[in-house]
Amino acid sequence: MSLNHRQQHQLSRIEARLLRSDPRLAAMMAMFGRLSAGQRMPGWEQVATRLDRIRQAAALITNAIAVMAVAIGLLVTAVLTLLTAIVIGSRARLPESARQPTGPETNDRSDPASWS
């Protein structure tokens, strides 16, 4: 891990304060540093680089665009289905003038008041 001069200086100051305040803790941390010197840091503990963050943002944007495209496609399909149902439904109905009257008011024999 590379640190700039300011960060390195801050770590040196922290180390000096730690050595003065708690020498036993400083010795344990030094031993830990020697034991783990050859090991790599786990991936989940590493700080993402700028390129990693850009890649992650690009992947998130791509996923968002894909989800929006699917949502718009579903919306267009729903609207077209609704319009098709309306058009087919209006063609299936007969106009009022072409309908055959079927109610009892059109049959004179079913109305006893009209018998004479």
MOPAC internal coordinates of N, CA, C and O (Angstrom, degrees):
PM7 1SCF
backbone

  N    0.0000 0     0.00 0     0.00 0    0    0    0
  C    1.4415 1     0.00 0     0.00 0    1    0    0
  C    1.5292 1   107.69 1     0.00 0    2    1    0
  O    1.2310 1   120.51 1   -50.34 1    3    2    1
  N    1.2893 1   116.62 1   129.66 1    3    2    1
  C    1.4667 1   119.55 1  -179.68 1    5    3    2
  C    1.5320 1   109.12 1  -104.92 1    6    5    3
  O    1.2310 1   122.03 1   -45.01 1    7    6    5
  N    1.3181 1   113.72 1   134.99 1    7    6    5
  C    1.4609 1   120.31 1   179.77 1    9    7    6
  C    1.5147 1   108.73 1  -119.04 1   10    9    7
  O    1.2310 1   120.82 1   -29.79 1   11   10    9
  N    1.3112 1   116.04 1   150.21 1   11   10    9
  C    1.4583 1   118.63 1   175.70 1   13   11   10
  C    1.5384 1   109.25 1   -76.75 1   14   13   11
  O    1.2310 1   120.60 1    -5.97 1   15   14   13
  N    1.3026 1   116.47 1   174.03 1   15   14   13
  C    1.4701 1   121.38 1  -174.24 1   17   15   14
  C    1.5293 1   111.58 1   -60.45 1   18   17   15
  O    1.2310 1   120.31 1   136.91 1   19   18   17
  N    1.3129 1   117.01 1   -43.09 1   19   18   17
  C    1.4727 1   120.86 1  -178.35 1   21   19   18
  C    1.5244 1   110.84 1   -62.46 1   22   21   19
  O    1.2310 1   120.15 1   134.40 1   23   22   21
  N    1.3318 1   117.32 1   -45.60 1   23   22   21
  C    1.4597 1   120.69 1  -179.72 1   25   23   22
  C    1.5276 1   110.99 1   -65.04 1   26   25   23
  O    1.2310 1   120.36 1   138.67 1   27   26   25
  N    1.3288 1   116.92 1   -41.33 1   27   26   25
  C    1.4543 1   121.06 1   178.24 1   29   27   26
  C    1.5366 1   110.73 1   -61.60 1   30   29   27
  O    1.2310 1   120.69 1   138.54 1   31   30   29
  N    1.3222 1   116.29 1   -41.46 1   31   30   29
  C    1.4594 1   121.15 1   178.99 1   33   31   30
  C    1.5311 1   110.84 1   -63.99 1   34   33   31
  O    1.2310 1   120.16 1   138.08 1   35   34   33
  N    1.3274 1   117.29 1   -41.92 1   35   34   33
  C    1.4667 1   120.75 1   178.85 1   37   35   34
  C    1.5308 1   110.87 1   -63.25 1   38   37   35
  O    1.2310 1   120.57 1   138.33 1   39   38   37
  N    1.3381 1   116.52 1   -41.67 1   39   38   37
  C    1.4610 1   119.04 1   178.06 1   41   39   38
  C    1.5263 1   111.27 1   -63.53 1   42   41   39
  O    1.2310 1   119.94 1   141.49 1   43   42   41
  N    1.3185 1   117.71 1   -38.51 1   43   42   41
  C    1.4675 1   121.46 1   178.45 1   45   43   42
  C    1.5229 1   110.45 1   -63.88 1   46   45   43
  O    1.2310 1   120.12 1   138.86 1   47   46   45
  N    1.3310 1   117.38 1   -41.14 1   47   46   45
  C    1.4618 1   120.81 1   178.24 1   49   47   46
  C    1.5282 1   111.20 1   -65.33 1   50   49   47
  O    1.2310 1   120.36 1   139.37 1   51   50   49
  N    1.3453 1   116.93 1   -40.63 1   51   50   49
  C    1.4704 1   120.83 1   178.08 1   53   51   50
  C    1.5243 1   109.24 1   -62.91 1   54   53   51
  O    1.2310 1   120.55 1   137.11 1   55   54   53
  N    1.3335 1   116.56 1   -42.89 1   55   54   53
  C    1.4616 1   120.82 1   179.77 1   57   55   54
  C    1.5312 1   110.99 1   -62.30 1   58   57   55
  O    1.2310 1   120.30 1   137.12 1   59   58   57
  N    1.3080 1   117.03 1   -42.88 1   59   58   57
  C    1.4707 1   120.66 1  -179.77 1   61   59   58
  C    1.5262 1   110.48 1   -63.76 1   62   61   59
  O    1.2310 1   119.66 1   137.12 1   63   62   61
  N    1.3250 1   118.25 1   -42.88 1   63   62   61
  C    1.4698 1   121.33 1   178.49 1   65   63   62
  C    1.5219 1   111.14 1   -63.98 1   66   65   63
  O    1.2310 1   121.23 1   139.45 1   67   66   65
  N    1.3598 1   115.25 1   -40.55 1   67   66   65
  C    1.4599 1   119.50 1   179.77 1   69   67   66
  C    1.5270 1   110.81 1   -63.82 1   70   69   67
  O    1.2310 1   120.31 1   137.01 1   71   70   69
  N    1.3296 1   117.00 1   -42.99 1   71   70   69
  C    1.4653 1   120.74 1   178.58 1   73   71   70
  C    1.5277 1   111.56 1   -60.24 1   74   73   71
  O    1.2310 1   120.71 1   141.97 1   75   74   73
  N    1.3210 1   116.25 1   -38.03 1   75   74   73
  C    1.4651 1   120.32 1   179.46 1   77   75   74
  C    1.5267 1   111.78 1   -73.81 1   78   77   75
  O    1.2310 1   120.02 1   139.80 1   79   78   77
  N    1.3228 1   117.57 1   -40.20 1   79   78   77
  C    1.4695 1   119.98 1  -172.49 1   81   79   78
  C    1.5261 1   112.79 1   -82.67 1   82   81   79
  O    1.2310 1   119.29 1   140.41 1   83   82   81
  N    1.3387 1   118.96 1   -39.59 1   83   82   81
  C    1.4710 1   121.01 1  -176.68 1   85   83   82
  C    1.5241 1   109.27 1  -145.46 1   86   85   83
  O    1.2310 1   119.73 1   -93.55 1   87   86   85
  N    1.3143 1   118.13 1    86.45 1   87   86   85
  C    1.4645 1   121.22 1  -177.10 1   89   87   86
  C    1.5272 1   112.90 1   -63.11 1   90   89   87
  O    1.2310 1   119.82 1   147.53 1   91   90   89
  N    1.3333 1   117.94 1   -32.47 1   91   90   89
  C    1.4742 1   119.62 1   179.95 1   93   91   90
  C    1.5325 1   110.53 1   -66.45 1   94   93   91
  O    1.2310 1   120.00 1   134.69 1   95   94   93
  N    1.3323 1   117.61 1   -45.31 1   95   94   93
  C    1.4606 1   121.24 1   177.84 1   97   95   94
  C    1.5257 1   110.26 1   -62.66 1   98   97   95
  O    1.2310 1   120.22 1   139.79 1   99   98   97
  N    1.3279 1   117.19 1   -40.21 1   99   98   97
  C    1.4530 1   120.74 1   178.63 1  101   99   98
  C    1.5279 1   110.86 1   -62.30 1  102  101   99
  O    1.2310 1   120.05 1   141.92 1  103  102  101
  N    1.3415 1   117.51 1   -38.08 1  103  102  101
  C    1.4694 1   121.20 1   178.32 1  105  103  102
  C    1.5233 1   110.89 1   -66.87 1  106  105  103
  O    1.2310 1   120.33 1   140.28 1  107  106  105
  N    1.3467 1   116.98 1   -39.72 1  107  106  105
  C    1.4752 1   119.79 1   178.43 1  109  107  106
  C    1.5226 1   110.62 1   -66.00 1  110  109  107
  O    1.2310 1   120.16 1   139.80 1  111  110  109
  N    1.3221 1   117.30 1   -40.20 1  111  110  109
  C    1.4657 1   119.82 1   179.19 1  113  111  110
  C    1.5177 1   111.07 1   -68.05 1  114  113  111
  O    1.2310 1   119.76 1   144.46 1  115  114  113
  N    1.3260 1   118.07 1   -35.54 1  115  114  113
  C    1.4610 1   121.30 1   177.29 1  117  115  114
  C    1.5211 1   110.43 1   -65.12 1  118  117  115
  O    1.2310 1   120.20 1   138.75 1  119  118  117
  N    1.3424 1   117.22 1   -41.25 1  119  118  117
  C    1.4697 1   121.06 1   177.81 1  121  119  118
  C    1.5292 1   110.08 1   -63.92 1  122  121  119
  O    1.2310 1   120.63 1   136.62 1  123  122  121
  N    1.3187 1   116.39 1   -43.38 1  123  122  121
  C    1.4695 1   119.85 1   177.21 1  125  123  122
  C    1.5251 1   110.47 1   -59.84 1  126  125  123
  O    1.2310 1   120.13 1   137.58 1  127  126  125
  N    1.3202 1   117.35 1   -42.42 1  127  126  125
  C    1.4636 1   120.81 1   178.72 1  129  127  126
  C    1.5130 1   112.59 1   -61.73 1  130  129  127
  O    1.2310 1   120.43 1   141.08 1  131  130  129
  N    1.3421 1   116.78 1   -38.92 1  131  130  129
  C    1.4722 1   119.60 1   178.58 1  133  131  130
  C    1.5202 1   110.72 1   -69.88 1  134  133  131
  O    1.2310 1   119.94 1   140.86 1  135  134  133
  N    1.3253 1   117.73 1   -39.14 1  135  134  133
  C    1.4663 1   120.58 1  -178.36 1  137  135  134
  C    1.5263 1   112.45 1   -69.40 1  138  137  135
  O    1.2310 1   120.37 1   145.53 1  139  138  137
  N    1.2986 1   116.90 1   -34.47 1  139  138  137
  C    1.4713 1   119.92 1  -175.72 1  141  139  138
  C    1.5275 1   112.75 1  -101.62 1  142  141  139
  O    1.2310 1   119.95 1  -166.54 1  143  142  141
  N    1.3006 1   117.70 1    13.46 1  143  142  141
  C    1.4699 1   120.51 1  -175.38 1  145  143  142
  C    1.5224 1   112.34 1   -63.59 1  146  145  143
  O    1.2310 1   119.30 1   143.16 1  147  146  145
  N    1.3238 1   118.95 1   -36.84 1  147  146  145
  C    1.4640 1   120.64 1  -176.33 1  149  147  146
  C    1.5203 1   114.05 1   -88.33 1  150  149  147
  O    1.2310 1   119.91 1   178.56 1  151  150  149
  N    1.3000 1   117.78 1    -1.44 1  151  150  149
  C    1.4631 1   120.47 1  -176.48 1  153  151  150
  C    1.5207 1   110.91 1   -94.79 1  154  153  151
  O    1.2310 1   122.14 1   -30.80 1  155  154  153
  N    1.3212 1   113.51 1   149.20 1  155  154  153
  C    1.4599 1   118.85 1   176.43 1  157  155  154
  C    1.5189 1   109.61 1   -83.77 1  158  157  155
  O    1.2310 1   121.42 1   -28.12 1  159  158  157
  N    1.3042 1   114.89 1   151.88 1  159  158  157
  C    1.4548 1   120.67 1   176.67 1  161  159  158
  C    1.5298 1   108.48 1   -74.47 1  162  161  159
  O    1.2310 1   119.49 1   -41.06 1  163  162  161
  N    1.3509 1   118.58 1   138.94 1  163  162  161
  C    1.4700 1   119.89 1   178.15 1  165  163  162
  C    1.5348 1   110.96 1   -59.09 1  166  165  163
  O    1.2310 1   121.21 1   -32.07 1  167  166  165
  N    1.3161 1   115.29 1   147.93 1  167  166  165
  C    1.4638 1   120.27 1  -177.38 1  169  167  166
  C    1.5115 1   114.15 1   -58.61 1  170  169  167
  O    1.2310 1   120.30 1   144.98 1  171  170  169
  N    1.3277 1   117.04 1   -35.02 1  171  170  169
  C    1.4676 1   119.77 1  -177.63 1  173  171  170
  C    1.5198 1   111.85 1   -74.39 1  174  173  171
  O    1.2310 1   119.88 1   166.72 1  175  174  173
  N    1.3456 1   117.83 1   -13.28 1  175  174  173
  C    1.4575 1   120.57 1   177.51 1  177  175  174
  C    1.5239 1   112.60 1   -97.19 1  178  177  175
  O    1.2310 1   120.48 1   168.29 1  179  178  177
  N    1.3167 1   116.68 1   -11.71 1  179  178  177
  C    1.4578 1   119.52 1  -177.37 1  181  179  178
  C    1.5237 1   110.28 1   -78.07 1  182  181  179
  O    1.2310 1   121.57 1   -35.15 1  183  182  181
  N    1.3014 1   114.61 1   144.85 1  183  182  181
  C    1.4575 1   120.72 1   177.82 1  185  183  182
  C    1.5271 1   108.05 1   -79.14 1  186  185  183
  O    1.2310 1   120.81 1   -47.76 1  187  186  185
  N    1.3084 1   116.06 1   132.24 1  187  186  185
  C    1.4614 1   120.51 1  -179.22 1  189  187  186
  C    1.5325 1   110.07 1   -68.63 1  190  189  187
  O    1.2310 1   121.35 1   -39.52 1  191  190  189
  N    1.3173 1   115.02 1   140.48 1  191  190  189
  C    1.4554 1   119.44 1   176.99 1  193  191  190
  C    1.5269 1   109.19 1   -78.85 1  194  193  191
  O    1.2310 1   121.09 1    -8.75 1  195  194  193
  N    1.2836 1   115.53 1   171.25 1  195  194  193
  C    1.4655 1   120.30 1   179.22 1  197  195  194
  C    1.5258 1   110.55 1   -61.63 1  198  197  195
  O    1.2310 1   120.82 1   139.12 1  199  198  197
  N    1.3333 1   116.04 1   -40.88 1  199  198  197
  C    1.4633 1   119.94 1   179.88 1  201  199  198
  C    1.5322 1   110.79 1   -64.65 1  202  201  199
  O    1.2310 1   120.36 1   140.84 1  203  202  201
  N    1.3375 1   116.91 1   -39.16 1  203  202  201
  C    1.4655 1   120.01 1   176.90 1  205  203  202
  C    1.5248 1   111.14 1   -62.23 1  206  205  203
  O    1.2310 1   120.38 1   137.95 1  207  206  205
  N    1.3239 1   116.88 1   -42.05 1  207  206  205
  C    1.4657 1   120.32 1   179.64 1  209  207  206
  C    1.5256 1   110.85 1   -66.02 1  210  209  207
  O    1.2310 1   120.37 1   142.12 1  211  210  209
  N    1.3386 1   116.90 1   -37.88 1  211  210  209
  C    1.4704 1   120.14 1   178.04 1  213  211  210
  C    1.5216 1   110.17 1   -65.34 1  214  213  211
  O    1.2310 1   120.53 1   136.94 1  215  214  213
  N    1.3406 1   116.60 1   -43.06 1  215  214  213
  C    1.4726 1   120.14 1   178.20 1  217  215  214
  C    1.5265 1   111.23 1   -62.26 1  218  217  215
  O    1.2310 1   120.76 1   137.55 1  219  218  217
  N    1.3237 1   116.15 1   -42.45 1  219  218  217
  C    1.4529 1   120.06 1   179.74 1  221  219  218
  C    1.5352 1   110.83 1   -64.56 1  222  221  219
  O    1.2310 1   120.27 1   137.83 1  223  222  221
  N    1.3172 1   117.08 1   -42.17 1  223  222  221
  C    1.4690 1   120.37 1   178.26 1  225  223  222
  C    1.5313 1   110.67 1   -64.51 1  226  225  223
  O    1.2310 1   120.33 1   139.29 1  227  226  225
  N    1.3240 1   116.97 1   -40.71 1  227  226  225
  C    1.4698 1   120.04 1   178.81 1  229  227  226
  C    1.5203 1   110.73 1   -63.68 1  230  229  227
  O    1.2310 1   120.17 1   139.98 1  231  230  229
  N    1.3327 1   117.28 1   -40.02 1  231  230  229
  C    1.4666 1   120.26 1   178.51 1  233  231  230
  C    1.5258 1   110.57 1   -65.07 1  234  233  231
  O    1.2310 1   120.09 1   138.82 1  235  234  233
  N    1.3183 1   117.43 1   -41.18 1  235  234  233
  C    1.4676 1   120.48 1   178.87 1  237  235  234
  C    1.5281 1   111.59 1   -65.22 1  238  237  235
  O    1.2310 1   120.53 1   139.19 1  239  238  237
  N    1.3243 1   116.60 1   -40.81 1  239  238  237
  C    1.4674 1   120.42 1   178.50 1  241  239  238
  C    1.5144 1   110.35 1   -65.18 1  242  241  239
  O    1.2310 1   120.34 1   138.33 1  243  242  241
  N    1.3346 1   116.96 1   -41.67 1  243  242  241
  C    1.4664 1   120.86 1   178.51 1  245  243  242
  C    1.5243 1   110.57 1   -61.72 1  246  245  243
  O    1.2310 1   120.42 1   136.11 1  247  246  245
  N    1.3260 1   116.80 1   -43.89 1  247  246  245
  C    1.4645 1   119.85 1   178.12 1  249  247  246
  C    1.5251 1   111.48 1   -63.18 1  250  249  247
  O    1.2310 1   120.30 1   139.28 1  251  250  249
  N    1.3176 1   117.04 1   -40.72 1  251  250  249
  C    1.4655 1   120.39 1   179.68 1  253  251  250
  C    1.5279 1   110.79 1   -64.27 1  254  253  251
  O    1.2310 1   120.26 1   139.25 1  255  254  253
  N    1.3246 1   117.11 1   -40.75 1  255  254  253
  C    1.4703 1   120.70 1   178.61 1  257  255  254
  C    1.5211 1   110.01 1   -64.89 1  258  257  255
  O    1.2310 1   120.20 1   138.87 1  259  258  257
  N    1.3211 1   117.22 1   -41.13 1  259  258  257
  C    1.4664 1   120.29 1   179.50 1  261  259  258
  C    1.5239 1   110.91 1   -63.66 1  262  261  259
  O    1.2310 1   120.23 1   137.53 1  263  262  261
  N    1.3162 1   117.17 1   -42.47 1  263  262  261
  C    1.4646 1   120.61 1   179.20 1  265  263  262
  C    1.5298 1   110.20 1   -64.87 1  266  265  263
  O    1.2310 1   120.27 1   138.48 1  267  266  265
  N    1.3198 1   117.09 1   -41.52 1  267  266  265
  C    1.4646 1   120.28 1   178.35 1  269  267  266
  C    1.5262 1   111.33 1   -64.14 1  270  269  267
  O    1.2310 1   120.43 1   140.52 1  271  270  269
  N    1.3287 1   116.78 1   -39.48 1  271  270  269
  C    1.4700 1   120.14 1   178.96 1  273  271  270
  C    1.5241 1   110.76 1   -63.17 1  274  273  271
  O    1.2310 1   120.45 1   137.83 1  275  274  273
  N    1.3215 1   116.75 1   -42.17 1  275  274  273
  C    1.4677 1   120.15 1   177.96 1  277  275  274
  C    1.5276 1   110.27 1   -64.41 1  278  277  275
  O    1.2310 1   120.44 1   136.94 1  279  278  277
  N    1.3282 1   116.77 1   -43.06 1  279  278  277
  C    1.4659 1   120.33 1   180.00 1  281  279  278
  C    1.5308 1   111.38 1   -63.07 1  282  281  279
  O    1.2310 1   120.43 1   137.38 1  283  282  281
  N    1.3210 1   116.78 1   -42.62 1  283  282  281
  C    1.4734 1   120.36 1   178.59 1  285  283  282
  C    1.5212 1   109.89 1   -65.60 1  286  285  283
  O    1.2310 1   120.19 1   139.77 1  287  286  285
  N    1.3298 1   117.25 1   -40.23 1  287  286  285
  C    1.4653 1   120.66 1   177.34 1  289  287  286
  C    1.5132 1   111.74 1   -60.89 1  290  289  287
  O    1.2310 1   120.41 1   136.96 1  291  290  289
  N    1.3236 1   116.83 1   -43.04 1  291  290  289
  C    1.4607 1   120.17 1   177.99 1  293  291  290
  C    1.5201 1   111.39 1   -65.36 1  294  293  291
  O    1.2310 1   120.11 1   141.04 1  295  294  293
  N    1.3231 1   117.40 1   -38.96 1  295  294  293
  C    1.4542 1   120.81 1   178.40 1  297  295  294
  C    1.5290 1   111.09 1   -64.14 1  298  297  295
  O    1.2310 1   120.33 1   134.83 1  299  298  297
  N    1.3135 1   116.98 1   -45.17 1  299  298  297
  C    1.4744 1   120.75 1   179.13 1  301  299  298
  C    1.5287 1   110.30 1   -62.86 1  302  301  299
  O    1.2310 1   120.35 1   137.94 1  303  302  301
  N    1.3348 1   116.94 1   -42.06 1  303  302  301
  C    1.4638 1   120.41 1   178.28 1  305  303  302
  C    1.5233 1   110.80 1   -61.74 1  306  305  303
  O    1.2310 1   120.12 1   137.53 1  307  306  305
  N    1.3254 1   117.37 1   -42.47 1  307  306  305
  C    1.4644 1   120.92 1  -179.93 1  309  307  306
  C    1.5258 1   111.09 1   -64.69 1  310  309  307
  O    1.2310 1   120.36 1   137.57 1  311  310  309
  N    1.3247 1   116.92 1   -42.43 1  311  310  309
  C    1.4673 1   120.38 1   179.87 1  313  311  310
  C    1.5207 1   110.31 1   -65.35 1  314  313  311
  O    1.2310 1   120.20 1   135.62 1  315  314  313
  N    1.3433 1   117.22 1   -44.38 1  315  314  313
  C    1.4636 1   119.81 1   179.06 1  317  315  314
  C    1.5218 1   111.87 1   -64.42 1  318  317  315
  O    1.2310 1   119.85 1   142.37 1  319  318  317
  N    1.3226 1   117.88 1   -37.63 1  319  318  317
  C    1.4646 1   121.05 1   177.38 1  321  319  318
  C    1.5213 1   110.50 1   -64.97 1  322  321  319
  O    1.2310 1   120.33 1   137.82 1  323  322  321
  N    1.3126 1   116.97 1   -42.18 1  323  322  321
  C    1.4598 1   120.98 1   178.46 1  325  323  322
  C    1.5240 1   111.13 1   -63.50 1  326  325  323
  O    1.2310 1   120.51 1   134.47 1  327  326  325
  N    1.3313 1   116.64 1   -45.53 1  327  326  325
  C    1.4640 1   119.70 1   179.09 1  329  327  326
  C    1.5255 1   111.36 1   -63.99 1  330  329  327
  O    1.2310 1   120.27 1   140.06 1  331  330  329
  N    1.3206 1   117.09 1   -39.94 1  331  330  329
  C    1.4681 1   120.49 1   178.00 1  333  331  330
  C    1.5196 1   110.45 1   -63.00 1  334  333  331
  O    1.2310 1   120.08 1   137.24 1  335  334  333
  N    1.3301 1   117.45 1   -42.76 1  335  334  333
  C    1.4638 1   120.62 1   178.73 1  337  335  334
  C    1.5227 1   111.13 1   -63.25 1  338  337  335
  O    1.2310 1   120.19 1   141.71 1  339  338  337
  N    1.3083 1   117.25 1   -38.29 1  339  338  337
  C    1.4674 1   120.33 1   179.12 1  341  339  338
  C    1.5224 1   110.52 1   -66.74 1  342  341  339
  O    1.2310 1   120.44 1   135.43 1  343  342  341
  N    1.3322 1   116.76 1   -44.57 1  343  342  341
  C    1.4682 1   120.11 1  -178.75 1  345  343  342
  C    1.5244 1   110.58 1   -66.04 1  346  345  343
  O    1.2310 1   119.92 1   135.02 1  347  346  345
  N    1.3231 1   117.76 1   -44.98 1  347  346  345
  C    1.4673 1   120.38 1   179.97 1  349  347  346
  C    1.5235 1   110.23 1   -66.15 1  350  349  347
  O    1.2310 1   120.53 1   141.26 1  351  350  349
  N    1.3119 1   116.59 1   -38.74 1  351  350  349
  C    1.4687 1   119.89 1   179.06 1  353  351  350
  C    1.5130 1   112.46 1   -64.84 1  354  353  351
  O    1.2310 1   119.84 1   143.36 1  355  354  353
  N    1.3203 1   117.91 1   -36.64 1  355  354  353
  C    1.4603 1   119.59 1  -179.85 1  357  355  354
  C    1.5168 1   111.22 1   -74.87 1  358  357  355
  O    1.2310 1   119.70 1   151.05 1  359  358  357
  N    1.3165 1   118.19 1   -28.95 1  359  358  357
  C    1.4735 1   120.27 1   177.54 1  361  359  358
  C    1.5208 1   110.92 1   -76.35 1  362  361  359
  O    1.2310 1   119.88 1   150.15 1  363  362  361
  N    1.3108 1   117.83 1   -29.85 1  363  362  361
  C    1.4577 1   121.19 1  -177.49 1  365  363  362
  C    1.5200 1   112.07 1   -72.27 1  366  365  363
  O    1.2310 1   119.44 1   153.30 1  367  366  365
  N    1.3045 1   118.67 1   -26.70 1  367  366  365
  C    1.4644 1   122.01 1   179.30 1  369  367  366
  C    1.5248 1   110.05 1   -77.47 1  370  369  367
  O    1.2310 1   121.51 1   -38.43 1  371  370  369
  N    1.3016 1   114.72 1   141.57 1  371  370  369
  C    1.4538 1   119.49 1   174.52 1  373  371  370
  C    1.5219 1   108.51 1   -84.92 1  374  373  371
  O    1.2310 1   119.83 1   -30.96 1  375  374  373
  N    1.2940 1   117.92 1   149.04 1  375  374  373
  C    1.4614 1   118.96 1   175.20 1  377  375  374
  C    1.5290 1   110.08 1   -63.17 1  378  377  375
  O    1.2310 1   120.07 1   -23.63 1  379  378  377
  N    1.3090 1   117.47 1   156.37 1  379  378  377
  C    1.4606 1   122.94 1  -177.12 1  381  379  378
  C    1.5367 1   111.66 1   -57.51 1  382  381  379
  O    1.2310 1   119.57 1   142.40 1  383  382  381
  N    1.3126 1   118.42 1   -37.60 1  383  382  381
  C    1.4707 1   120.70 1  -177.05 1  385  383  382
  C    1.5210 1   111.95 1   -72.63 1  386  385  383
  O    1.2310 1   118.89 1   157.02 1  387  386  385
  N    1.3012 1   119.73 1   -22.98 1  387  386  385
  C    1.4572 1   122.33 1  -177.13 1  389  387  386
  C    1.5148 1   112.14 1   -91.75 1  390  389  387
  O    1.2310 1   119.18 1   171.87 1  391  390  389
  N    1.2958 1   119.17 1    -8.13 1  391  390  389
  C    1.4595 1   120.95 1  -178.25 1  393  391  390
  C    1.5297 1   110.06 1   -74.58 1  394  393  391
  O    1.2310 1   120.90 1   -35.73 1  395  394  393
  N    1.3095 1   115.88 1   144.27 1  395  394  393
  C    1.4632 1   122.13 1   177.27 1  397  395  394
  C    1.5221 1   108.17 1   -86.07 1  398  397  395
  O    1.2310 1   119.70 1   -52.25 1  399  398  397
  N    1.3009 1   118.18 1   127.75 1  399  398  397
  C    1.4600 1   118.89 1   176.94 1  401  399  398
  C    1.5205 1   109.64 1   -69.31 1  402  401  399
  O    1.2310 1   120.16 1   -47.41 1  403  402  401
  N    1.3047 1   117.30 1   132.59 1  403  402  401
  C    1.4641 1   121.18 1  -177.22 1  405  403  402
  C    1.5181 1   112.67 1  -126.36 1  406  405  403
  O    1.2310 1   119.38 1  -179.71 1  407  406  405
  N    1.2640 1   118.79 1     0.29 1  407  406  405
  C    1.4624 1   121.37 1  -176.08 1  409  407  406
  C    1.5128 1   112.08 1   -79.23 1  410  409  407
  O    1.2310 1   120.24 1   -11.21 1  411  410  409
  N    1.3309 1   117.14 1   168.79 1  411  410  409
  C    1.4751 1   121.12 1  -179.15 1  413  411  410
  C    1.5196 1   112.72 1   -67.46 1  414  413  411
  O    1.2310 1   120.07 1   160.55 1  415  414  413
  N    1.3138 1   117.47 1   -19.45 1  415  414  413
  C    1.4601 1   118.53 1  -179.17 1  417  415  414
  C    1.5303 1   112.18 1   -70.55 1  418  417  415
  O    1.2310 1   119.21 1   163.93 1  419  418  417
  N    1.3286 1   119.12 1   -16.07 1  419  418  417
  C    1.4611 1   120.59 1   180.00 1  421  419  418
  C    1.5131 1   112.32 1   -93.32 1  422  421  419
  O    1.2310 1   119.82 1   164.22 1  423  422  421
  N    1.2943 1   117.95 1   -15.78 1  423  422  421
  C    1.4630 1   121.28 1  -179.02 1  425  423  422
  C    1.5309 1   108.06 1  -100.03 1  426  425  423
  O    1.2310 1   120.22 1   -67.76 1  427  426  425
  N    1.3461 1   117.19 1   112.24 1  427  426  425
  C    1.4610 1   120.82 1  -175.62 1  429  427  426
  C    1.5180 1   111.94 1   -69.43 1  430  429  427
  O    1.2310 1   119.46 1   153.56 1  431  430  429
  N    1.3007 1   118.64 1   -26.44 1  431  430  429
  C    1.4611 1   120.53 1  -175.89 1  433  431  430
  C    1.5207 1   112.16 1   -75.43 1  434  433  431
  O    1.2310 1   119.75 1   156.38 1  435  434  433
  N    1.3282 1   118.09 1   -23.62 1  435  434  433
  C    1.4660 1   119.07 1  -177.35 1  437  435  434
  C    1.5257 1   111.54 1   -81.33 1  438  437  435
  O    1.2310 1   119.67 1   166.37 1  439  438  437
  N    1.3051 1   118.24 1   -13.63 1  439  438  437
  C    1.4603 1   121.59 1  -178.86 1  441  439  438
  C    1.5406 1   108.41 1   -99.37 1  442  441  439
  O    1.2310 1   119.71 1   -72.81 1  443  442  441
  N    1.3268 1   118.16 1   107.19 1  443  442  441
  C    1.4759 1   119.46 1  -177.72 1  445  443  442
  C    1.5270 1   112.94 1   -63.23 1  446  445  443
  O    1.2310 1   119.31 1   155.85 1  447  446  445
  N    1.3168 1   118.92 1   -24.15 1  447  446  445
  C    1.4650 1   120.39 1  -179.94 1  449  447  446
  C    1.5073 1   110.70 1   -70.11 1  450  449  447
  O    1.2310 1   119.83 1   156.62 1  451  450  449
  N    1.3107 1   117.93 1   -23.38 1  451  450  449
  C    1.4593 1   119.88 1  -178.79 1  453  451  450
  C    1.5264 1   112.35 1   -88.86 1  454  453  451
  O    1.2310 1   119.37 1   176.25 1  455  454  453
  N    1.3505 1   118.80 1    -3.75 1  455  454  453
  C    1.4681 1   121.39 1   177.74 1  457  455  454
  C    1.5135 1   110.32 1   -77.28 1  458  457  455
  O    1.2310 1   119.16 1   -51.01 1  459  458  457
  N    1.2363 1   119.20 1   128.99 1  459  458  457
  C    1.4506 1   119.24 1   174.36 1  461  459  458
  C    1.4964 1   111.32 1  -144.42 1  462  461  459
  O    1.2310 1   120.10 1   180.00 1  463  462  461

